[in-house]
């Protein structure tokens, strides 16, 4: 009896939830201290950059929209778009082959992915650039008959073509695994249910599998695109004047390395921000109707801290 009365007294002493006594949220002192320290360190670093005479911000402003820089930026954007288009197409084909019931297609896809992921990107770029030394002429002959067409390899695969082939095919191997993981993430029961009502394989992929798999495909594809934007700087090895190469050519003449590298960083960050916004919009579109839809946006971009603060405001705490 005594134990029961003690429990009743404890419950009666608890805060009321009817508004007479407000609920006080837990104060996370450590979070605020770490946030203040990080803000002070970041602010101090930015202040040093902004006030340092060695930064030569006037040089940065002068070359920010320089024609050579703009030409390199445009080439970087072209390489990113063309290479990712090739990577998405190649990844889709290799991923479908990997999931096929045909063991020959599975082995062929696995060997291709193994080779492309196992050799360095620079080696693949140089291979495509010097392909003419192996095949001077690319032709399509008919067995025991005439040649349908023949074209000089150097005229068919120039510097830009070699860069797109090297970057796109290398990334396509990783995209194949992204596609495969996304498709396998869909519950197998949905596939069996669609097949039980007579839905064809193509219609099953188009109406059931792909729309659900896109939730898992879009985030890593967005990361791959942003990574591709910065990876295009390796085309310097085959002589293409991308953004970073254009900046390097300028500071090789005026010896203003840091201000011109700041120009390159500005444009890389601008392009990355635009791609990030596009990725968020695509994630939000394909996350409609799911419980994770509210987590896509600024809260997901800036971390758990902002997300927790937004949740606290919604609850009135």
C-alpha positions as CSV (number, residue, x, y, z in Angstrom):
1,X,0.0,0.0,0.0
2,X,2.9,2.3,0.8
3,X,4.5,1.7,-2.5
4,X,1.3,2.5,-4.3
5,X,0.9,5.8,-2.5
6,X,4.5,6.7,-3.3
7,X,3.8,6.1,-6.9
8,X,0.7,8.2,-6.9
9,X,2.6,11.1,-5.2
10,X,5.3,10.9,-7.8
11,X,2.8,11.1,-10.6
12,X,1.0,14.0,-9.0
13,X,4.3,15.9,-8.7
14,X,5.0,15.6,-12.4
15,X,4.6,18.7,-14.6
16,X,1.1,19.2,-16.0
17,X,0.5,19.2,-19.7
18,X,-2.7,21.2,-19.7
19,X,-0.9,24.6,-20.0
20,X,-0.8,25.4,-16.3
21,X,2.9,24.5,-16.2
22,X,5.1,24.8,-19.3
23,X,7.5,22.1,-20.4
24,X,11.1,23.3,-20.3
25,X,13.2,21.8,-23.1
26,X,16.6,20.3,-22.2
27,X,19.4,22.8,-22.5
28,X,22.4,21.5,-24.5
29,X,25.2,23.6,-23.2
30,X,27.9,21.6,-25.0
31,X,26.3,22.3,-28.3
32,X,26.2,26.0,-27.8
33,X,29.8,26.1,-26.6
34,X,31.0,24.1,-29.6
35,X,28.9,26.2,-31.9
36,X,30.3,29.5,-30.5
37,X,33.9,28.2,-30.7
38,X,33.4,27.0,-34.3
39,X,31.8,30.4,-35.2
40,X,34.7,32.3,-33.7
41,X,37.3,30.2,-35.5
42,X,35.5,30.5,-38.8
43,X,34.9,34.3,-38.3
44,X,38.6,34.8,-37.4
45,X,39.7,32.9,-40.5
46,X,37.4,34.9,-42.8
47,X,38.5,38.1,-41.2
48,X,42.2,37.3,-41.9
49,X,41.4,36.5,-45.5
50,X,39.3,39.6,-46.0
51,X,42.0,42.0,-44.4
52,X,45.2,40.3,-45.7
53,X,47.1,42.4,-48.1
54,X,48.7,39.3,-49.7
55,X,45.3,38.1,-50.9
56,X,45.1,41.0,-53.5
57,X,41.4,41.0,-53.7
58,X,41.7,43.7,-56.4
59,X,43.3,41.1,-58.7
60,X,40.5,38.6,-57.9
61,X,37.9,41.1,-58.9
62,X,39.8,42.0,-62.0
63,X,39.9,38.5,-63.3
64,X,36.6,37.2,-62.0
65,X,34.9,37.8,-65.4
66,X,38.0,37.7,-67.5
67,X,37.3,36.2,-71.0
68,X,39.8,33.4,-70.5
69,X,38.2,32.5,-67.2
70,X,34.7,32.6,-68.7
71,X,35.9,30.4,-71.6
72,X,37.4,27.9,-69.2
73,X,34.2,27.9,-67.1
74,X,32.0,27.2,-70.1
75,X,34.3,24.3,-71.2
76,X,34.1,22.9,-67.6
77,X,30.3,23.1,-67.7
78,X,30.2,21.4,-71.2
79,X,32.5,18.6,-70.0
80,X,30.4,18.1,-66.9
81,X,27.1,17.9,-68.7
82,X,28.4,15.7,-71.6
83,X,30.3,13.3,-69.3
84,X,27.5,12.9,-66.8
85,X,25.0,12.2,-69.7
86,X,27.4,9.5,-71.0
87,X,27.8,8.2,-67.4
88,X,24.1,8.0,-66.8
89,X,23.5,6.2,-70.1
90,X,26.4,3.8,-69.6
91,X,25.4,3.1,-66.0
92,X,21.9,2.3,-66.9
93,X,23.0,-0.2,-69.5
94,X,25.6,-1.8,-67.2
95,X,23.2,-1.9,-64.3
96,X,20.5,-3.5,-66.4
97,X,22.9,-6.1,-67.6
98,X,24.1,-6.8,-64.0
99,X,20.5,-7.5,-63.0
100,X,19.7,-9.6,-66.0
101,X,19.0,-13.3,-65.7
102,X,21.4,-13.9,-68.5
103,X,24.7,-15.1,-67.0
104,X,26.7,-13.9,-70.1
105,X,25.4,-10.3,-69.7
106,X,26.1,-10.5,-65.9
107,X,29.7,-11.5,-66.5
108,X,30.2,-9.0,-69.2
109,X,28.8,-6.1,-67.1
110,X,30.8,-7.2,-64.0
111,X,34.1,-7.4,-66.0
112,X,33.5,-3.9,-67.5
113,X,32.7,-2.4,-64.1
114,X,35.8,-4.1,-62.6
115,X,38.1,-2.8,-65.4
116,X,36.8,0.8,-65.3
117,X,36.9,1.1,-61.6
118,X,40.2,-0.7,-61.3
119,X,42.3,1.5,-63.6
120,X,43.1,5.2,-62.8
121,X,41.1,7.9,-64.5
122,X,44.2,9.6,-65.9
123,X,45.2,6.3,-67.6
124,X,41.8,6.1,-69.2
125,X,42.0,9.7,-70.4
126,X,45.4,9.1,-72.0
127,X,44.2,5.9,-73.6
128,X,41.4,7.6,-75.4
129,X,43.6,10.5,-76.3
130,X,46.2,8.2,-77.9
131,X,43.7,5.7,-79.4
132,X,44.9,6.6,-82.9
133,X,48.2,5.0,-82.2
134,X,46.4,1.7,-81.7
135,X,43.6,2.2,-84.3
136,X,44.6,4.8,-86.9
137,X,41.4,4.3,-88.7
138,X,38.0,3.3,-87.3
139,X,36.0,1.3,-89.8
140,X,32.9,-0.9,-90.1
141,X,33.6,-3.7,-92.5
142,X,31.2,-6.3,-93.7
143,X,32.5,-9.9,-93.2
144,X,34.0,-11.1,-96.5
145,X,32.6,-7.9,-98.1
146,X,33.2,-4.2,-98.5
147,X,33.8,-1.6,-95.8
148,X,30.7,0.4,-95.0
149,X,32.6,3.4,-93.7
150,X,36.1,4.4,-92.4
151,X,37.1,7.5,-90.6
152,X,40.4,8.8,-89.2
153,X,40.5,8.3,-85.5
154,X,42.1,11.6,-84.7
155,X,39.4,13.5,-86.6
156,X,36.7,11.4,-84.8
157,X,38.1,11.6,-81.3
158,X,39.6,15.0,-80.6
159,X,40.6,16.4,-77.2
160,X,37.1,17.1,-76.1
161,X,35.8,13.7,-77.2
162,X,38.7,11.9,-75.4
163,X,37.9,13.8,-72.2
164,X,34.1,13.0,-72.4
165,X,34.8,9.3,-73.1
166,X,37.4,9.0,-70.3
167,X,35.3,10.9,-67.7
168,X,31.9,9.5,-68.7
169,X,32.9,5.8,-69.0
170,X,34.8,5.9,-65.8
171,X,31.9,7.4,-63.9
172,X,29.5,5.1,-65.7
173,X,30.9,2.1,-63.8
174,X,30.0,3.8,-60.5
175,X,26.6,4.8,-61.8
176,X,25.9,1.2,-62.6
177,X,26.3,0.2,-59.0
178,X,24.1,3.2,-58.0
179,X,21.4,2.0,-60.3
180,X,21.7,-1.6,-59.1
181,X,21.5,-0.5,-55.4
182,X,18.5,1.7,-56.1
183,X,16.6,-1.0,-58.0
184,X,17.4,-3.7,-55.4
185,X,16.1,-1.3,-52.6
186,X,12.5,-1.7,-53.9
187,X,10.6,-4.4,-52.0
188,X,10.5,-7.6,-54.0
189,X,6.9,-8.2,-53.1
190,X,5.9,-5.3,-55.3
191,X,7.6,-6.9,-58.3
192,X,5.8,-10.2,-57.6
193,X,2.4,-8.4,-57.2
194,X,2.9,-6.6,-60.5
195,X,3.9,-9.8,-62.3
196,X,0.9,-11.6,-60.9
197,X,-1.5,-9.2,-62.7
198,X,0.3,-9.7,-66.0
199,X,2.4,-6.6,-66.1
200,X,5.3,-6.8,-68.6
201,X,8.9,-6.4,-67.5
202,X,9.3,-3.0,-69.2
203,X,6.1,-1.6,-67.8
204,X,7.0,-2.9,-64.4
205,X,10.3,-1.1,-64.4
206,X,8.7,2.1,-65.8
207,X,5.6,2.3,-63.5
208,X,6.7,0.5,-60.3
209,X,10.4,0.0,-59.8
210,X,12.1,3.2,-61.3
211,X,9.8,5.8,-59.6
212,X,10.5,4.2,-56.2
213,X,14.2,3.6,-56.9
214,X,14.8,7.2,-57.8
215,X,14.5,8.2,-54.2
216,X,17.7,6.2,-53.6
217,X,19.4,7.0,-57.0
218,X,19.1,10.8,-57.0
219,X,21.3,11.6,-53.9
220,X,24.4,9.7,-55.0
221,X,23.9,10.8,-58.6
222,X,23.8,14.4,-57.4
223,X,27.0,13.8,-55.5
224,X,28.6,12.2,-58.6
225,X,27.7,15.2,-60.7
226,X,29.2,17.6,-58.2
227,X,32.3,15.4,-58.1
228,X,32.4,15.3,-61.9
229,X,32.4,19.1,-62.0
230,X,35.6,19.3,-60.0
231,X,37.1,16.2,-61.6
232,X,37.1,17.9,-65.0
233,X,40.3,19.7,-63.9
234,X,42.3,16.6,-64.8
235,X,41.7,17.2,-68.5
236,X,44.8,19.4,-68.2
237,X,46.8,16.2,-68.9
238,X,45.5,16.2,-72.5
239,X,45.7,19.9,-73.0
240,X,42.1,21.1,-72.6
241,X,41.9,24.7,-71.1
242,X,39.2,24.1,-68.5
243,X,38.5,26.5,-65.6
244,X,41.5,25.6,-63.5
245,X,43.8,25.3,-66.5
246,X,42.8,28.8,-67.6
247,X,43.5,30.2,-64.2
248,X,46.9,28.5,-64.1
249,X,47.8,29.9,-67.5
250,X,47.0,33.4,-66.2
251,X,49.0,33.2,-63.0
252,X,51.9,31.7,-64.8
253,X,52.2,35.1,-66.5
254,X,51.5,37.5,-63.6
255,X,52.5,35.3,-60.6
256,X,49.3,36.1,-58.6
257,X,48.6,32.5,-57.7
258,X,46.4,32.9,-54.6
259,X,44.1,35.6,-56.0
260,X,43.5,33.7,-59.2
261,X,42.9,30.4,-57.3
262,X,40.3,32.3,-55.4
263,X,38.6,33.1,-58.7
264,X,38.5,29.4,-59.5
265,X,37.1,28.6,-56.1
266,X,34.4,31.2,-56.5
267,X,33.1,29.7,-59.8
268,X,33.4,26.1,-58.6
269,X,31.4,27.0,-55.5
270,X,28.8,28.9,-57.6
271,X,28.3,25.8,-59.9
272,X,28.3,23.5,-56.9
273,X,25.6,25.6,-55.2
274,X,23.4,25.5,-58.3
275,X,23.8,21.7,-58.6
276,X,23.0,21.3,-54.9
277,X,19.7,23.3,-55.3
278,X,18.8,21.2,-58.3
279,X,19.5,18.0,-56.4
280,X,17.3,19.1,-53.5
281,X,14.4,19.9,-55.8
282,X,14.7,16.5,-57.4
283,X,14.9,14.7,-54.1
284,X,11.8,16.6,-52.9
285,X,9.9,15.7,-56.1
286,X,10.6,11.9,-55.8
287,X,10.2,11.9,-52.0
288,X,6.5,13.0,-52.3
289,X,4.3,10.8,-50.2
290,X,7.1,9.3,-48.1
291,X,7.8,9.9,-44.5
292,X,11.2,11.3,-45.4
293,X,9.8,14.1,-47.6
294,X,10.0,16.6,-44.8
295,X,13.7,15.9,-44.3
296,X,14.6,17.0,-47.8
297,X,15.5,20.7,-48.0
298,X,17.5,23.3,-46.1
299,X,17.3,21.3,-42.9
300,X,18.8,18.3,-44.6
301,X,21.4,20.5,-46.3
302,X,22.7,22.4,-43.2
303,X,22.6,19.5,-40.7
304,X,20.8,18.1,-37.7
305,X,21.2,21.3,-35.7
306,X,19.0,23.5,-38.0
307,X,16.6,20.6,-38.3
308,X,16.2,20.3,-34.5
309,X,15.7,24.0,-34.2
310,X,13.0,24.0,-36.8
311,X,11.2,21.1,-35.1
312,X,11.4,22.9,-31.8
313,X,9.7,26.0,-33.3
314,X,7.0,23.9,-34.8
315,X,6.2,22.4,-31.5
316,X,6.1,25.8,-29.8
317,X,9.1,25.0,-27.5
